[in-house]
Amino acid sequence: MLRLSHLLSCDTPMYGDYTRIEIQKTNEIQKGDSSNNSSISLASHSGTHIDAPYHFDEKGKKLDEFHTDFWFCNKPYLIERRATPGEILSMSSWGAEIESIPEGTDILLIKTGFEDRRQPDDEQSRADYIFNGPGLAPDLGLWLRKNTELKFIGFDFISLTSFQNRELGRVAHRAFLSTRPDGFSSDIPKPPILIIEDMKLSELNGSPNRVIISPMLFVNADGAPVTVFAETKPA
């Protein structure tokens, strides 16, 4: 088994550097307390996290409304291709890889190597990760909605929205998540594709056998930190 999610810490990079994660010890045995306890303060879209349809669609489902079976994926597929800072991954540039997704795939994982820039001790790389990451184009989301059975898409950069192209990113989020994406006069009959951002894919070589997704569930969840496990194929 591999864990495909990063550990949360006070050094976790956050999209646009708008917020911080705070983890504080509230009780410590070494200071005479009877137990160790911690207080955690974080935004719902922190670290490796998942976007619910409700994140960009007032009528969309919330994470706490999905059935338990929904979180198990038995037909994962991995695409490996390098991405450059600020690159927008679209059908025109990535169409061949996207169209090669096997029938019945339920989670698509995109490994670009951008995770290498996530290091907290390299200020320039970390700035690239936060402010100049790749993004996904709306046409890619719409094509996947219409032509696949995907439940999830996940990738190793900080957000589906490139910080340098935020308006395009908002349209792209709606293309994946909304019942009625921008430019459509009626609902798309195919279900939304939930988005897992800021994944840890560096240790994953090849498509895994199975993926298990475990989000932090709370009432009316628009998104949440998530722990993702992959059952890998024998060497």
Legacy VTK file of the C-alpha trace (Angstrom):
# vtk DataFile Version 3.0
C-alpha trace
ASCII
DATASET POLYDATA
POINTS 235 float
0.000 0.000 0.000
1.125 3.544 -0.745
-0.205 6.750 0.778
-0.924 9.228 -2.001
-1.569 12.186 0.291
0.867 14.532 2.025
0.984 14.826 5.800
-0.560 18.035 7.092
1.850 20.348 8.887
2.373 24.022 9.655
4.653 24.076 6.574
1.996 22.764 4.172
1.929 25.029 1.078
-1.438 26.695 0.552
-2.919 27.941 -2.712
-2.043 31.613 -3.165
-0.471 31.572 0.316
-3.755 32.967 1.653
-4.016 30.859 4.815
-1.939 28.726 7.162
-2.434 25.481 9.020
-1.991 25.805 12.772
-1.224 22.764 14.920
-0.738 23.380 18.625
-0.183 21.113 21.606
-2.908 21.762 24.185
-1.820 19.049 26.627
1.582 17.415 27.032
2.489 14.496 29.268
6.065 15.779 29.583
4.660 18.992 31.109
2.612 17.104 33.713
-0.661 16.664 31.843
-2.421 13.293 31.918
-2.428 12.987 28.100
-1.155 14.468 24.865
-3.726 16.515 22.930
-3.585 18.887 19.988
-5.637 21.674 18.463
-5.764 21.940 14.671
-6.993 24.958 12.699
-7.167 24.733 8.913
-9.218 25.653 5.873
-11.301 22.932 4.245
-9.104 23.085 1.131
-5.778 22.386 2.833
-2.989 20.042 1.763
-4.084 16.992 -0.183
-7.815 17.661 -0.349
-10.908 16.933 -2.386
-13.362 19.359 -3.999
-17.049 18.487 -3.779
-19.529 19.566 -6.487
-20.936 22.003 -3.892
-17.608 23.887 -3.986
-18.603 25.566 -7.275
-22.292 24.660 -7.600
-24.915 25.724 -5.072
-27.028 22.729 -6.159
-24.094 20.315 -6.127
-23.660 17.384 -3.753
-21.635 17.820 -0.585
-19.002 15.331 0.506
-21.154 14.063 3.373
-23.931 13.144 0.906
-21.996 10.449 -1.001
-22.517 6.764 -0.203
-19.654 4.938 1.499
-19.048 2.715 -1.549
-18.353 5.786 -3.661
-14.906 6.215 -2.091
-13.499 2.913 -3.404
-11.950 2.879 -6.887
-11.234 -0.451 -8.559
-10.053 0.767 -11.977
-7.424 3.485 -11.455
-5.340 4.794 -14.329
-2.103 6.806 -14.157
-0.855 9.246 -16.804
2.771 10.367 -16.464
3.869 13.469 -18.351
5.963 16.429 -17.239
4.295 19.811 -16.862
5.961 23.214 -16.811
5.158 26.159 -14.502
1.875 27.809 -15.438
1.092 25.271 -18.172
-2.616 24.714 -18.859
-3.295 21.064 -19.630
-5.969 20.960 -22.321
-7.361 18.582 -24.915
-5.284 20.303 -27.582
-2.030 19.605 -25.719
-2.878 16.405 -23.820
-5.638 14.934 -25.954
-3.761 11.786 -26.983
-3.059 10.821 -23.368
-6.583 11.648 -22.227
-8.231 9.724 -25.056
-6.149 6.647 -24.148
-7.884 6.237 -20.778
-9.200 2.637 -20.610
-12.935 2.100 -20.594
-14.375 1.846 -17.089
-11.617 3.881 -15.401
-13.040 5.373 -12.205
-10.098 7.532 -11.043
-7.535 9.286 -13.235
-4.203 10.191 -11.626
-1.946 12.716 -13.380
1.728 12.625 -12.385
3.566 15.660 -13.740
6.597 15.767 -11.437
5.574 19.226 -10.211
5.492 17.760 -6.715
9.317 18.097 -6.762
8.847 21.848 -6.258
6.854 21.401 -3.046
9.977 21.347 -0.802
9.756 23.795 2.135
13.541 24.415 2.197
13.746 25.756 -1.379
12.052 29.148 -1.476
11.980 29.536 -5.276
10.631 26.033 -5.909
8.040 26.470 -3.169
6.971 29.816 -4.678
6.556 28.107 -8.048
4.450 25.392 -6.432
2.163 27.914 -4.719
1.920 30.663 -7.345
2.900 29.182 -10.709
1.555 25.662 -10.847
-0.019 23.977 -13.864
-3.790 23.932 -14.281
-6.472 22.017 -16.157
-8.528 23.547 -18.966
-12.349 23.501 -19.061
-12.422 21.503 -22.312
-10.562 18.663 -20.618
-13.167 18.492 -17.849
-16.089 18.556 -20.273
-14.551 15.852 -22.478
-13.977 13.589 -19.477
-17.525 14.182 -18.221
-19.017 13.226 -21.594
-16.740 10.337 -22.577
-15.694 8.497 -19.423
-17.100 7.022 -16.225
-14.630 8.831 -13.961
-15.612 9.577 -10.378
-12.340 11.325 -9.518
-9.354 13.079 -11.018
-6.216 13.712 -8.956
-2.838 15.300 -9.620
0.464 16.317 -8.035
0.159 20.125 -8.193
-1.547 22.474 -5.767
-4.832 23.175 -7.566
-6.811 22.555 -10.725
-6.695 26.362 -11.001
-3.317 27.791 -11.950
-2.859 30.883 -9.756
-1.793 32.826 -12.852
-5.051 31.931 -14.634
-7.647 32.126 -11.891
-10.677 33.052 -13.994
-10.003 30.185 -16.407
-9.558 27.937 -13.376
-12.970 28.847 -12.020
-14.536 27.893 -15.352
-12.543 24.649 -15.298
-13.738 23.798 -11.789
-17.333 24.239 -12.934
-16.659 22.050 -15.974
-15.672 19.183 -13.667
-18.105 19.824 -10.810
-21.193 21.724 -11.890
-24.480 20.254 -13.088
-24.627 23.139 -15.580
-21.116 24.302 -16.557
-20.463 27.686 -18.148
-21.780 27.908 -21.702
-24.425 25.191 -21.293
-28.130 26.031 -21.274
-29.133 22.720 -19.691
-27.722 20.252 -17.199
-25.053 17.758 -18.251
-26.592 14.292 -17.672
-23.259 12.718 -16.665
-22.204 12.960 -12.975
-19.554 15.440 -11.843
-15.921 14.406 -11.454
-14.567 15.166 -7.995
-11.126 16.771 -7.857
-8.239 15.686 -5.602
-5.558 18.376 -5.464
-1.975 18.448 -4.145
-1.449 14.680 -4.233
1.700 12.726 -3.359
2.393 10.709 -6.503
6.208 10.614 -6.516
6.353 7.011 -5.270
3.680 5.725 -7.641
5.070 3.921 -10.676
2.306 2.683 -12.923
-1.428 2.410 -12.416
-2.348 0.893 -9.030
-4.794 -1.974 -8.525
-7.122 -0.054 -6.271
-7.454 3.377 -4.665
-9.231 4.170 -1.404
-10.229 7.770 -0.664
-11.000 8.849 2.887
-12.040 12.504 3.242
-12.522 14.329 6.524
-16.321 14.448 6.612
-18.311 17.249 8.174
-21.784 18.692 7.646
-22.241 20.583 4.353
-18.679 19.846 3.241
-17.636 21.784 0.115
-14.210 20.155 0.312
-11.928 18.579 2.888
-8.448 17.228 3.543
-8.299 13.651 2.338
-6.172 10.593 2.929
-5.683 8.464 -0.182
-4.285 4.927 -0.253
-3.226 2.947 -3.308
-2.908 -0.810 -3.518
-0.017 -1.294 -5.922
0.721 -4.152 -8.259
3.411 -6.681 -7.213
6.911 -5.920 -8.514
LINES 1 236
235 0 1 2 3 4 5 6 7 8 9 10 11 12 13 14 15 16 17 18 19 20 21 22 23 24 25 26 27 28 29 30 31 32 33 34 35 36 37 38 39 40 41 42 43 44 45 46 47 48 49 50 51 52 53 54 55 56 57 58 59 60 61 62 63 64 65 66 67 68 69 70 71 72 73 74 75 76 77 78 79 80 81 82 83 84 85 86 87 88 89 90 91 92 93 94 95 96 97 98 99 100 101 102 103 104 105 106 107 108 109 110 111 112 113 114 115 116 117 118 119 120 121 122 123 124 125 126 127 128 129 130 131 132 133 134 135 136 137 138 139 140 141 142 143 144 145 146 147 148 149 150 151 152 153 154 155 156 157 158 159 160 161 162 163 164 165 166 167 168 169 170 171 172 173 174 175 176 177 178 179 180 181 182 183 184 185 186 187 188 189 190 191 192 193 194 195 196 197 198 199 200 201 202 203 204 205 206 207 208 209 210 211 212 213 214 215 216 217 218 219 220 221 222 223 224 225 226 227 228 229 230 231 232 233 234
